[in-house]
Amino acid sequence: MIRGSERLSIAPSPQSTVSTTSEYTVRDQQRMTKARRYFAWQSEISKAALGRRVLEVGCGLGNFTQHLLDRELILGLDIDEQCIALHRERFANIANVRQMVLDALDPAFLDLREQRVDSIACLNVLEHIADDRLMLQRFAAILPAGGRVVLMIPAFRSLYGPIDTNLGHYRRYTKRSLSETAASAGLRPLSMRFMNVAGFFGWWANARLFRREEQSDSQIEVFDRWIVPIQSTIERWIPPPVGQSIFAVLEKTA
């Protein structure tokens, strides 16, 4: 089932992400632009944890960016030049939105301290990074004490299937694996919960029963139109015991 497709592509080594976007990933992003309710849901649960100056790592085409326009600064990063060109065009008349082509594992990322960001949004990106610990260390390095990282990552290793492979996922996470990786990078979890219980079962069916190679337009449309409005309301009050994703807020400890 559906996932947020704002991402960095699969990294060929622990020190680098790739410089091109695969045809598969482009198709996936194009499909996901239709999931307006889903991105609004992501925004609803993320915005309270984000500050006034937000760095969005893996901004893609700006599907999440559009929900942050009330902030003082939104700085979007992506490694794909075409994504950044389209992002720049989309927000050309919005003064507080900036963007750049930059790999978060590039040493130049540390220069972003000068932007005085107080929070980082990184939704459905970390699973694409071979050295996710290094990525989180870079985040901690540019944040002030108490700065926050908002993450959305795929949950449950048992759900890993062909779509994960094609999307360039190195892993799916458990709460424990994320907590341990974050702690080793100087970040502590403030909150962590499963999200999208319907997607858990849909992704399992795609991976284990149907062996699907990619999501379909019809799956995304049905999920976004009929399931998201109900599920987002329920999960607002009753955290699910499982989910397709883990939503986490991390804080820099020192």
C-alpha positions as CSV (number, residue, x, y, z in Angstrom):
1,M,0.0,0.0,0.0
2,I,0.8,3.7,-0.1
3,R,4.0,5.2,1.3
4,G,5.2,8.8,1.1
5,S,7.5,9.0,-1.8
6,E,9.7,12.0,-0.9
7,R,13.0,10.4,-0.9
8,L,16.7,10.1,-1.8
9,S,17.5,7.3,-4.1
10,I,19.4,4.2,-3.2
11,A,23.0,4.8,-2.1
12,P,25.6,2.7,-3.8
13,S,28.1,3.0,-0.9
14,P,27.9,4.1,2.7
15,Q,29.4,7.5,1.8
16,S,27.3,8.5,-1.2
17,T,23.8,8.6,-2.6
18,V,23.3,8.3,-6.3
19,S,23.3,11.2,-8.6
20,T,20.4,10.1,-10.9
21,T,16.8,9.2,-10.3
22,S,15.7,5.9,-11.7
23,E,12.7,5.6,-14.0
24,Y,11.0,3.5,-11.4
25,T,11.3,6.1,-8.7
26,V,10.1,8.9,-11.0
27,R,7.0,6.8,-11.8
28,D,6.4,6.3,-8.0
29,Q,6.7,10.0,-7.3
30,Q,4.3,10.9,-10.1
31,R,1.8,8.5,-8.7
32,M,2.2,9.8,-5.2
33,T,1.4,13.4,-6.2
34,K,-2.2,12.2,-6.3
35,A,-2.1,11.3,-2.6
36,R,-3.1,14.7,-1.3
37,R,-5.0,13.5,1.8
38,Y,-2.1,11.3,2.7
39,F,0.4,14.2,2.6
40,A,-2.0,16.3,4.5
41,W,-2.1,13.5,7.2
42,Q,1.7,13.5,7.3
43,S,1.7,17.2,7.7
44,E,-0.9,17.1,10.5
45,I,1.2,14.8,12.7
46,S,4.5,16.4,11.8
47,K,4.0,20.2,12.0
48,A,3.7,20.5,15.8
49,A,7.2,19.0,16.2
50,L,8.8,21.2,13.5
51,G,10.2,24.6,14.4
52,R,10.2,27.9,12.5
53,R,13.2,27.1,10.3
54,V,12.9,23.7,8.7
55,L,15.3,21.7,6.6
56,E,13.4,19.2,4.5
57,V,15.8,16.4,3.4
58,G,14.6,14.6,0.3
59,C,12.1,17.3,-0.7
60,G,11.3,15.7,-4.0
61,L,8.6,17.5,-5.9
62,G,7.4,19.4,-2.8
63,N,4.3,17.4,-1.9
64,F,5.2,17.8,1.8
65,T,6.7,21.3,1.4
66,Q,3.4,22.8,0.5
67,H,2.1,22.1,4.0
68,L,4.9,24.1,5.7
69,L,4.5,27.5,4.0
70,D,3.6,29.2,7.3
71,R,7.2,28.7,8.5
72,E,9.9,31.3,8.5
73,L,12.1,29.2,6.3
74,I,11.7,25.9,4.4
75,L,15.0,24.8,2.9
76,G,14.4,21.8,0.6
77,L,17.3,19.4,-0.3
78,D,17.4,16.7,-2.8
79,I,20.1,15.0,-4.8
80,D,18.1,15.0,-8.1
81,E,18.5,18.2,-10.1
82,Q,15.2,17.6,-12.0
83,C,13.3,17.4,-8.7
84,I,14.9,20.6,-7.4
85,A,14.2,22.4,-10.7
86,L,10.5,21.4,-10.5
87,H,10.5,22.3,-6.8
88,R,11.9,25.7,-7.5
89,E,9.4,26.3,-10.3
90,R,6.5,25.2,-8.0
91,F,7.4,27.6,-5.2
92,A,8.9,30.4,-7.3
93,N,6.8,33.1,-5.8
94,I,7.1,31.9,-2.2
95,A,9.9,33.9,-0.5
96,N,10.5,31.7,2.5
97,V,11.0,28.5,0.4
98,R,14.5,27.8,-0.8
99,Q,16.0,24.7,-2.3
100,M,19.4,23.2,-3.4
101,V,20.9,20.1,-4.9
102,L,22.9,18.6,-2.1
103,D,23.7,15.1,-0.7
104,A,23.2,15.0,3.0
105,L,26.3,12.8,3.3
106,D,28.5,15.4,1.5
107,P,30.7,17.3,3.9
108,A,29.2,20.5,2.5
109,F,26.1,19.6,4.3
110,L,27.7,20.8,7.5
111,D,27.8,24.3,6.1
112,L,24.0,24.4,6.6
113,R,24.7,25.4,10.2
114,E,24.7,28.9,8.8
115,Q,21.0,28.6,7.9
116,R,20.2,28.3,11.7
117,V,17.6,25.5,11.1
118,D,15.9,24.4,14.3
119,S,14.3,21.2,12.9
120,I,14.7,18.7,10.1
121,A,11.9,16.8,8.3
122,C,13.1,13.5,6.8
123,L,10.1,11.5,5.6
124,N,10.7,8.2,3.9
125,V,14.3,8.9,3.2
126,L,16.5,7.2,5.8
127,E,15.7,3.7,4.5
128,H,17.4,4.7,1.3
129,I,20.7,5.5,3.0
130,A,23.3,2.7,3.5
131,D,24.9,4.5,6.5
132,D,21.8,5.7,8.3
133,R,23.8,6.4,11.5
134,L,26.1,8.8,9.6
135,M,23.1,10.5,8.2
136,L,21.6,11.1,11.6
137,Q,25.0,12.2,12.9
138,R,25.0,14.9,10.2
139,F,21.6,16.0,11.2
140,A,22.7,16.3,14.9
141,A,25.8,18.2,13.8
142,I,23.8,21.1,12.2
143,L,21.1,21.4,14.8
144,P,21.2,23.4,18.0
145,A,20.8,21.7,21.4
146,G,17.1,20.7,21.6
147,G,16.7,20.8,17.8
148,R,14.4,18.1,16.5
149,V,14.4,15.6,13.7
150,V,11.0,14.4,12.4
151,L,11.2,11.0,10.7
152,M,8.9,8.7,8.9
153,I,10.4,5.3,8.0
154,P,9.1,1.9,6.9
155,A,8.3,-0.5,9.7
156,F,8.7,-4.3,10.1
157,R,11.4,-6.2,8.4
158,S,8.9,-9.0,7.6
159,L,7.1,-6.6,5.2
160,Y,10.2,-6.2,3.0
161,G,9.3,-7.2,-0.6
162,P,9.8,-6.4,-4.3
163,I,8.6,-2.9,-4.0
164,D,11.1,-2.1,-1.3
165,T,13.9,-3.6,-3.4
166,N,12.8,-1.6,-6.5
167,L,12.6,1.6,-4.4
168,G,16.1,1.1,-3.1
169,H,15.3,0.4,0.5
170,Y,18.2,-0.9,2.5
171,R,16.0,-1.9,5.4
172,R,12.7,-1.6,7.2
173,Y,12.9,-0.6,10.9
174,T,11.8,-1.7,14.3
175,K,11.3,0.8,17.1
176,R,14.3,-0.7,18.8
177,S,16.6,-0.5,15.8
178,L,15.7,3.2,15.3
179,S,16.2,4.0,18.9
180,E,19.6,2.4,19.0
181,T,20.7,4.1,15.7
182,A,19.5,7.5,16.9
183,A,21.2,7.2,20.3
184,S,24.5,6.4,18.7
185,A,24.1,9.6,16.6
186,G,23.4,11.8,19.6
187,L,19.6,11.9,19.2
188,R,17.0,10.7,21.7
189,P,13.5,9.7,20.9
190,L,10.8,12.1,22.2
191,S,8.0,10.1,20.7
192,M,7.7,7.1,18.4
193,R,4.6,5.3,17.1
194,F,3.3,3.2,14.3
195,M,1.3,4.8,11.6
196,N,-1.0,3.5,8.8
197,V,-2.3,0.2,10.1
198,A,-4.2,-0.4,6.8
199,G,-1.0,0.1,4.9
200,F,0.6,-2.6,7.0
201,F,-1.8,-5.2,5.7
202,G,-1.8,-3.8,2.2
203,W,2.0,-3.8,2.0
204,W,2.1,-7.4,3.4
205,A,-0.3,-8.5,0.7
206,N,1.7,-6.8,-2.0
207,A,4.9,-8.3,-0.8
208,R,3.8,-11.8,0.2
209,L,0.7,-12.7,-1.7
210,F,0.8,-10.8,-5.0
211,R,4.6,-10.2,-5.2
212,R,3.9,-6.8,-6.8
213,E,6.8,-5.0,-8.3
214,E,5.2,-1.5,-7.9
215,Q,2.2,0.2,-6.5
216,S,-0.8,0.9,-8.8
217,D,-2.7,4.1,-9.4
218,S,-5.9,2.4,-8.3
219,Q,-4.4,1.3,-5.0
220,I,-3.2,4.9,-4.3
221,E,-6.6,6.4,-5.3
222,V,-8.7,4.0,-3.2
223,F,-6.4,4.4,-0.2
224,D,-6.2,8.2,-0.4
225,R,-9.9,8.8,-1.1
226,W,-11.6,6.3,1.2
227,I,-9.2,5.0,3.8
228,V,-7.0,8.0,4.8
229,P,-9.9,10.2,6.1
230,I,-11.2,7.4,8.4
231,Q,-7.9,6.0,9.4
232,S,-6.2,9.3,10.2
233,T,-9.1,10.2,12.5
234,I,-9.0,6.9,14.4
235,E,-5.2,6.9,14.7
236,R,-5.3,10.4,16.1
237,W,-7.0,9.0,19.2
238,I,-6.0,5.4,19.2
239,P,-2.3,4.6,18.3
240,P,-2.3,1.3,16.3
241,P,-0.3,-1.7,17.5
242,V,1.3,-2.1,14.1
243,G,1.6,0.1,11.0
244,Q,3.3,0.4,7.6
245,S,5.5,3.2,9.0
246,I,7.1,4.4,12.2
247,F,6.6,8.1,12.9
248,A,9.3,9.4,15.3
249,V,10.4,12.7,16.8
250,L,14.1,12.8,17.8
251,E,15.8,15.5,19.8
252,K,19.5,16.5,19.8
253,T,20.8,15.7,23.3
254,A,23.6,18.2,23.6
